[in-house]
Amino acid sequence: MSTMPTSSRSVRTAAAVNREIRALWKRSGGLLSPEEERAYQRLLVEWAAATGTSVRTAA
């Protein structure tokens, strides 16, 4: 029996998440709306998980 928790959410590669981050910045023209900022923060956390690192996000 595995002791690792399972997740129903699929795990994307860091490269896939990075592409989405770059596309978000490109669409926004370099200035994120509050909604885009929340999406960006979620993407950063996902990217960090995919790379095995951690990030500090704004409160």
C-alpha beads as a LAMMPS data file, in Angstrom:
LAMMPS data file: protein, C-alpha beads

59 atoms
58 bonds

1 atom types
1 bond types

-500.0 500.0 xlo xhi
-500.0 500.0 ylo yhi
-500.0 500.0 zlo zhi

Masses

1 110.0

Atoms # bond

1 1 1 0.000 0.000 0.000
2 1 1 1.324 3.421 -0.980
3 1 1 1.856 6.121 1.632
4 1 1 1.950 8.856 -0.995
5 1 1 -1.234 10.916 -1.298
6 1 1 -2.970 10.685 -4.626
7 1 1 -4.443 13.577 -6.515
8 1 1 -7.188 13.509 -9.095
9 1 1 -5.651 16.616 -10.657
10 1 1 -3.262 15.913 -13.499
11 1 1 0.278 17.194 -13.131
12 1 1 1.612 19.314 -15.980
13 1 1 5.260 19.730 -16.786
14 1 1 7.090 22.882 -15.770
15 1 1 7.527 23.694 -19.459
16 1 1 3.755 23.535 -20.052
17 1 1 3.049 25.801 -17.088
18 1 1 5.815 28.174 -18.194
19 1 1 4.192 28.452 -21.641
20 1 1 0.919 29.411 -19.976
21 1 1 2.661 32.006 -17.792
22 1 1 4.333 33.544 -20.843
23 1 1 1.022 33.595 -22.727
24 1 1 -0.685 35.296 -19.785
25 1 1 1.944 38.036 -19.706
26 1 1 1.773 38.473 -23.476
27 1 1 -2.034 38.760 -23.472
28 1 1 -1.946 41.256 -20.609
29 1 1 0.593 43.522 -22.275
30 1 1 2.717 43.428 -19.122
31 1 1 0.057 44.759 -16.753
32 1 1 -2.002 42.126 -14.951
33 1 1 -5.564 42.753 -13.819
34 1 1 -6.487 41.501 -10.333
35 1 1 -8.013 38.364 -11.874
36 1 1 -4.915 37.777 -14.015
37 1 1 -2.710 38.319 -10.952
38 1 1 -4.593 35.566 -9.110
39 1 1 -4.180 33.267 -12.122
40 1 1 -0.465 34.136 -12.245
41 1 1 -0.032 33.303 -8.550
42 1 1 -1.739 29.916 -9.066
43 1 1 0.493 29.234 -12.062
44 1 1 3.614 30.082 -10.048
45 1 1 2.628 27.575 -7.376
46 1 1 1.919 24.949 -10.040
47 1 1 5.244 25.684 -11.747
48 1 1 7.122 25.400 -8.455
49 1 1 5.467 22.045 -7.746
50 1 1 6.413 20.818 -11.210
51 1 1 10.045 21.846 -10.725
52 1 1 10.304 20.704 -7.119
53 1 1 11.023 24.223 -5.842
54 1 1 9.065 26.712 -3.788
55 1 1 7.920 30.256 -4.432
56 1 1 6.768 33.081 -2.198
57 1 1 3.507 34.581 -3.381
58 1 1 1.986 37.892 -2.397
59 1 1 -0.495 37.788 0.460

Bonds

1 1 1 2
2 1 2 3
3 1 3 4
4 1 4 5
5 1 5 6
6 1 6 7
7 1 7 8
8 1 8 9
9 1 9 10
10 1 10 11
11 1 11 12
12 1 12 13
13 1 13 14
14 1 14 15
15 1 15 16
16 1 16 17
17 1 17 18
18 1 18 19
19 1 19 20
20 1 20 21
21 1 21 22
22 1 22 23
23 1 23 24
24 1 24 25
25 1 25 26
26 1 26 27
27 1 27 28
28 1 28 29
29 1 29 30
30 1 30 31
31 1 31 32
32 1 32 33
33 1 33 34
34 1 34 35
35 1 35 36
36 1 36 37
37 1 37 38
38 1 38 39
39 1 39 40
40 1 40 41
41 1 41 42
42 1 42 43
43 1 43 44
44 1 44 45
45 1 45 46
46 1 46 47
47 1 47 48
48 1 48 49
49 1 49 50
50 1 50 51
51 1 51 52
52 1 52 53
53 1 53 54
54 1 54 55
55 1 55 56
56 1 56 57
57 1 57 58
58 1 58 59
